[in-house]
Each structure stands twice: as structure tokens, then as C-alpha cells.
């Protein structure tokens, strides 16, 4: 079956972005479909690893979240916390896991990751702690520049993500970023990852489908 114009464009854009990511010492891959992305991700996770994750819709959408739970991997699942205190403790433990799974709120065409985070556990794991971090992102997360990536993270990803939580933020009410300083703000931390240090610690799987927010 012939590729659609959208698929052709996605393949070409992905080639450029993967090249840029690799030049910044990430270990980057392109998978045209979410099924291929799941297969690639599993190939990067030793069965002996302790696996944890951030609050990513993308890893759920490709089936990775459920797969590691159902197939004998040792996991740190913060959702099993019976209280806020237990949940926080599990998030702390996740920083010492072998493989941390997450998405990225945005990726610039020159290969930089931009993420916003309220508690900071997701960006903390990206920066330091786990032996490796696997970032899975749909092609919809790719934007032209780092500046565009910050805009996407704060004005598109955050107002959608906040709808999943009972937070008292303006964007939860209005659906748009109000540049708030609410105590519940999920943009408390805005992190740009310019390079992977150590090299190849952060592995990025770019998927040729629209995934996540």
C-alpha cells in the first residue's frame, strides 16, 4: 500500500530529528507505528531490569505500560500507593530504577527535549538516577525550535494533562495557559535537555503517529 503524504512527510521529518538527537549523544530511533515502537522499546529493556515510569499517556497508548506489568518485569508502580505519602515514596524509589519510561512534552527539530513537570519526579529521573531513560514520543511532539517546544509544553501539553488531575489551576478551568503561579501548577519545572549525559543514557524512540498530549 502506498504511503500517504502525511506518512511520507513524517518519515522525512523523523530522519532529520533522529539525526539531530544522535548528534547530541542521545540514542535515537524512528518507528513508523506504535506497534514497532513497542517492539523497539522492549528490545532495549533487559528482563532483569527494575522498571518505573512517569505519568505518560504515550507509554500506555503503545501498550508498554501494561506489557511490563503483565510479563514478569520488576516494576515500581506509583499508582499502587495507598496514600499520597506512599505514592511519593514510590516516586522517590523510581529514581533508583534501572529503566525509566517517559515521553517528552516537546522535541525541537535540532534534537532538544523540553518538559514541564509539577512534582519534578519525571524530569529528575530524566536528569539523574536511573541507569537508562527511554523516551517515547509521537511525531506530533516535534516542533521547529526550543522556543516553540516551550510554548507547546506549556500551552498545549499542560492544559490537556492537567485535566487528568484534581488540581486548582487556571488552565484546569479555562483550558488555556494563564502563566499561573498556583501551588498546584504542573509547570513548576521547565527543563530543556540539550544533550544526553552520559552519552546514550537517554534513548529516544520517535513514533510516526500522533501519541500523547
GIRAFEN-V526084 format. One record per residue. N is the residue number from 0. RES is the residue in three letters. SS is DSSP state (H for helix, E for strand, - for the rest). Layout:
<<N RES SS> <N RES SS>>
This chain:
<<0 UNK -> <1 UNK -> <2 UNK -> <3 UNK -> <4 UNK H> <5 UNK H> <6 UNK H> <7 UNK H> <8 UNK H> <9 UNK H> <10 UNK H> <11 UNK H> <12 UNK H> <13 UNK H> <14 UNK H> <15 UNK H> <16 UNK H> <17 UNK H> <18 UNK H> <19 UNK H> <20 UNK H> <21 UNK H> <22 UNK H> <23 UNK -> <24 UNK -> <25 UNK -> <26 UNK E> <27 UNK E> <28 UNK E> <29 UNK E> <30 UNK E> <31 UNK -> <32 UNK -> <33 UNK H> <34 UNK H> <35 UNK H> <36 UNK H> <37 UNK H> <38 UNK H> <39 UNK H> <40 UNK H> <41 UNK H> <42 UNK H> <43 UNK -> <44 UNK -> <45 UNK -> <46 UNK -> <47 UNK -> <48 UNK -> <49 UNK E> <50 UNK E> <51 UNK E> <52 UNK E> <53 UNK -> <54 UNK -> <55 UNK -> <56 UNK H> <57 UNK H> <58 UNK H> <59 UNK H> <60 UNK H> <61 UNK -> <62 UNK -> <63 UNK H> <64 UNK H> <65 UNK H> <66 UNK H> <67 UNK H> <68 UNK H> <69 UNK H> <70 UNK -> <71 UNK -> <72 UNK -> <73 UNK E> <74 UNK E> <75 UNK E> <76 UNK -> <77 UNK H> <78 UNK H> <79 UNK H> <80 UNK -> <81 UNK -> <82 UNK -> <83 UNK H> <84 UNK H> <85 UNK H> <86 UNK H> <87 UNK H> <88 UNK H> <89 UNK H> <90 UNK H> <91 UNK H> <92 UNK H> <93 UNK H> <94 UNK -> <95 UNK -> <96 UNK -> <97 UNK -> <98 UNK E> <99 UNK E> <100 UNK E> <101 UNK E> <102 UNK -> <103 UNK -> <104 UNK -> <105 UNK E> <106 UNK E> <107 UNK E> <108 UNK -> <109 UNK -> <110 UNK -> <111 UNK -> <112 UNK E> <113 UNK E> <114 UNK E> <115 UNK E> <116 UNK E> <117 UNK -> <118 UNK -> <119 UNK -> <120 UNK H> <121 UNK H> <122 UNK H> <123 UNK H> <124 UNK H> <125 UNK H> <126 UNK H> <127 UNK -> <128 UNK -> <129 UNK -> <130 UNK -> <131 UNK E> <132 UNK E> <133 UNK E> <134 UNK E> <135 UNK E> <136 UNK E> <137 UNK E> <138 UNK H> <139 UNK H> <140 UNK H> <141 UNK E> <142 UNK E> <143 UNK -> <144 UNK -> <145 UNK H> <146 UNK H> <147 UNK H> <148 UNK H> <149 UNK H> <150 UNK H> <151 UNK H> <152 UNK H> <153 UNK H> <154 UNK H> <155 UNK H> <156 UNK H> <157 UNK H> <158 UNK H> <159 UNK H> <160 UNK H> <161 UNK H> <162 UNK H> <163 UNK H> <164 UNK -> <165 UNK -> <166 UNK -> <167 UNK -> <168 UNK -> <169 UNK H> <170 UNK H> <171 UNK H> <172 UNK H> <173 UNK H> <174 UNK -> <175 UNK -> <176 UNK -> <177 UNK -> <178 UNK -> <179 UNK -> <180 UNK -> <181 UNK -> <182 UNK -> <183 UNK -> <184 UNK -> <185 UNK -> <186 UNK -> <187 UNK -> <188 UNK E> <189 UNK E> <190 UNK E> <191 UNK E> <192 UNK E> <193 UNK -> <194 UNK -> <195 UNK -> <196 UNK -> <197 UNK -> <198 UNK -> <199 UNK -> <200 UNK -> <201 UNK E> <202 UNK E> <203 UNK E> <204 UNK E> <205 UNK E> <206 UNK E> <207 UNK -> <208 UNK -> <209 UNK -> <210 UNK -> <211 UNK -> <212 UNK ->>
